[in-house]
């Protein structure tokens, strides 16, 4: 996040930069903590509605895709991601 940036503004900016999508930010669905070199990262996840843009991989990703649950189950994911999405009732539909 940038200094004095709200969560909504940060989510909107980051999604545009990293995916090419413009979104309307909705409710907070959950949060996780991940270890970092000097402490922990607090990650807050929000529901978002795409309003425009074309999905593309940002400079820190090699690929990007919309996937259903069956496809997600075949992909490598960060430890704890599927469990968190399941707990928050945010897994993609089958």
Backbone as numpy.savetxt, mean C-alpha at the origin, in Angstrom:
# Nx Ny Nz CAx CAy CAz Cx Cy Cz
7.02 10.53 5.05 6.18 11.72 5.05 7.06 12.96 5.05
6.57 13.96 4.41 7.25 15.25 4.41 6.87 16.00 5.70
7.67 16.97 6.08 7.37 17.77 7.27 6.01 18.43 7.12
5.21 18.40 8.16 3.88 19.02 8.21 2.89 18.42 7.21
3.17 17.21 6.69 2.27 16.57 5.73 1.28 15.68 6.49
0.01 15.73 6.13 -0.99 14.86 6.74 -0.85 13.46 6.15
-1.43 12.47 6.84 -1.45 11.11 6.29 -2.11 11.11 4.92
-3.25 11.78 4.79 -3.98 11.80 3.51 -3.11 12.37 2.39
-2.43 13.47 2.66 -1.58 14.08 1.65 -0.40 13.16 1.30
0.18 12.50 2.30 1.31 11.60 2.06 0.88 10.39 1.23
-0.26 9.80 1.56 -0.76 8.66 0.79 -1.04 9.06 -0.65
-1.70 10.18 -0.84 -2.01 10.67 -2.18 -0.73 10.89 -2.98
0.24 11.57 -2.40 1.50 11.86 -3.09 2.27 10.59 -3.39
2.43 9.73 -2.41 3.21 8.51 -2.60 2.59 7.59 -3.64
1.28 7.44 -3.62 0.65 6.59 -4.63 0.82 7.15 -6.03
0.72 8.45 -6.18 0.95 9.06 -7.49 2.39 8.83 -7.94
3.34 9.05 -7.04 4.76 8.88 -7.38 5.12 7.43 -7.68
4.62 6.50 -6.87 5.06 5.11 -6.97 4.20 4.21 -7.84
2.97 4.64 -8.18 2.10 3.78 -8.99 1.50 4.49 -10.20
1.59 5.82 -10.26 0.96 6.57 -11.34 -0.52 6.78 -11.16
-1.06 6.40 -10.00 -2.50 6.49 -9.77 -2.85 7.69 -8.88
-3.94 8.35 -9.23 -4.53 9.39 -8.37 -5.65 8.71 -7.59
-5.73 8.99 -6.30 -6.69 8.32 -5.45 -7.40 9.29 -4.53
-8.55 8.84 -4.05 -9.22 9.46 -2.92 -8.94 8.55 -1.73
-8.38 9.12 -0.68 -7.99 8.34 0.50 -9.21 8.15 1.40
-9.41 6.89 1.82 -10.53 6.56 2.69 -10.06 6.28 4.11
-10.73 5.34 4.75 -10.49 5.05 6.17 -9.20 4.29 6.39
-8.63 4.46 7.57 -7.48 3.69 8.02 -7.95 2.26 8.24
-7.29 1.28 7.61 -7.70 -0.12 7.78 -6.82 -0.86 8.77
-5.61 -0.37 9.01 -4.74 -1.02 9.98 -3.35 -0.43 9.95
-2.52 -0.91 10.85 -1.13 -0.46 10.88 -0.23 -1.58 11.37
1.03 -1.50 10.98 2.03 -2.48 11.40 3.30 -1.74 11.79
4.13 -2.42 12.55 5.46 -1.91 12.90 6.48 -2.85 12.29
7.51 -2.29 11.68 8.59 -3.08 11.10 9.92 -2.56 11.63
10.85 -3.47 11.94 12.16 -3.04 12.45 12.89 -2.17 11.44
13.60 -1.20 11.95 14.43 -0.32 11.13 15.79 -0.20 11.79
16.74 0.33 11.08 18.10 0.46 11.60 18.14 1.22 12.92
17.37 2.28 13.02 17.40 3.13 14.22 16.08 3.11 14.98
15.41 1.98 15.04 14.13 1.91 15.74 13.13 1.08 14.97
11.95 1.64 14.73 10.91 0.93 13.99 10.26 1.87 12.98
9.76 1.28 11.90 8.90 2.00 10.96 7.47 1.75 11.37
6.66 2.78 11.47 5.23 2.64 11.67 4.57 2.82 10.31
3.84 1.81 9.87 3.22 1.82 8.55 1.71 1.81 8.74
1.03 2.82 8.21 -0.42 2.94 8.31 -1.00 2.70 6.93
-1.98 1.79 6.83 -2.59 1.43 5.55 -4.02 1.95 5.49
-4.34 2.57 4.36 -5.64 3.20 4.15 -6.34 2.59 2.94
-7.67 2.54 3.01 -8.46 2.23 1.81 -8.32 3.41 0.86
-8.25 3.13 -0.43 -8.18 4.19 -1.42 -9.03 3.84 -2.62
-9.61 4.84 -3.24 -10.38 4.67 -4.46 -9.61 5.34 -5.58
-9.29 4.58 -6.63 -8.57 5.15 -7.77 -9.52 6.08 -8.53
-9.05 7.30 -8.80 -9.87 8.26 -9.54 -9.34 8.51 -10.94
-8.04 8.28 -11.16 -7.46 8.42 -12.49 -6.04 7.88 -12.49
-5.43 7.86 -13.66 -4.06 7.41 -13.80 -3.97 6.05 -14.45
-2.75 5.68 -14.79 -2.45 4.38 -15.38 -1.44 3.69 -14.48
-1.76 2.48 -14.04 -0.90 1.74 -13.13 0.46 1.49 -13.77
1.53 1.85 -13.05 2.90 1.63 -13.51 3.79 1.44 -12.29
4.89 0.73 -12.49 5.85 0.51 -11.40 6.67 1.77 -11.19
6.84 2.19 -9.96 7.69 3.34 -9.63 9.16 2.96 -9.70
10.01 3.87 -9.33 11.46 3.63 -9.48 12.02 2.62 -8.48
11.24 2.22 -7.49 11.73 1.24 -6.53 11.10 -0.14 -6.71
10.46 -0.37 -7.85 9.81 -1.65 -8.13 10.10 -2.08 -9.56
10.18 -3.39 -9.77 10.43 -3.89 -11.12 9.14 -4.17 -11.87
8.02 -4.32 -11.14 6.75 -4.64 -11.79 5.61 -4.25 -10.85
4.42 -4.14 -11.41 3.22 -3.84 -10.65 2.04 -4.48 -11.37
1.03 -4.92 -10.61 -0.15 -5.56 -11.23 -1.30 -5.57 -10.24
-2.51 -5.56 -10.79 -3.71 -5.83 -10.00 -3.84 -7.36 -10.00
-4.02 -7.98 -8.84 -4.12 -9.43 -8.79 -5.30 -9.87 -7.94
-5.81 -11.07 -8.27 -6.84 -11.68 -7.44 -6.16 -12.51 -6.35
-6.95 -13.10 -5.47 -6.40 -13.84 -4.33 -5.56 -15.03 -4.79
-6.02 -15.77 -5.79 -5.28 -16.94 -6.25 -3.90 -16.53 -6.77
-3.80 -15.44 -7.48 -2.52 -14.98 -7.99 -1.65 -14.47 -6.85
-2.24 -13.73 -5.91 -1.47 -13.25 -4.75 -0.80 -14.41 -4.03
-1.51 -15.52 -3.90 -0.97 -16.67 -3.19 0.26 -17.27 -3.88
0.49 -16.95 -5.14 1.65 -17.49 -5.87 2.84 -16.53 -5.85
2.66 -15.33 -5.34 3.70 -14.30 -5.39 4.50 -14.24 -4.09
5.79 -13.88 -4.20 6.55 -13.64 -2.96 6.03 -12.36 -2.32
5.83 -12.38 -1.02 5.33 -11.20 -0.30 6.17 -10.97 0.95
6.10 -9.77 1.47 6.76 -9.42 2.72 6.16 -10.24 3.85
7.00 -10.72 4.76 6.50 -11.49 5.91 5.40 -10.72 6.62
4.29 -11.39 6.88 3.18 -10.80 7.61 2.17 -10.05 6.78
2.45 -9.82 5.49 1.53 -9.03 4.66 0.17 -9.71 4.52
0.15 -10.97 4.10 -1.12 -11.65 3.87 -1.91 -11.77 5.17
-1.22 -12.04 6.26 -1.89 -12.15 7.56 -2.53 -10.82 7.97
-1.79 -9.71 7.77 -2.34 -8.40 8.10 -3.54 -8.07 7.23
-3.42 -8.30 5.93 -4.55 -8.01 5.03 -5.77 -8.85 5.38
-5.53 -10.09 5.77 -6.63 -10.97 6.17 -7.30 -10.43 7.44
-6.50 -10.06 8.43 -7.02 -9.52 9.70 -7.85 -8.26 9.45
-7.42 -7.44 8.50 -8.11 -6.20 8.20 -9.24 -6.37 7.18
-9.49 -7.62 6.76 -10.52 -7.92 5.76 -10.26 -7.16 4.45
-9.00 -7.17 4.02 -8.59 -6.42 2.83 -7.91 -7.27 1.77
-8.05 -8.58 1.86 -7.46 -9.42 0.82 -8.25 -9.26 -0.48
-7.57 -9.42 -1.62 -8.31 -9.34 -2.89 -9.32 -10.48 -2.98
-10.33 -10.25 -3.77 -11.36 -11.28 -3.97 -10.78 -12.42 -4.80
-11.38 -13.57 -4.64 -10.94 -14.77 -5.40 -11.25 -14.61 -6.87
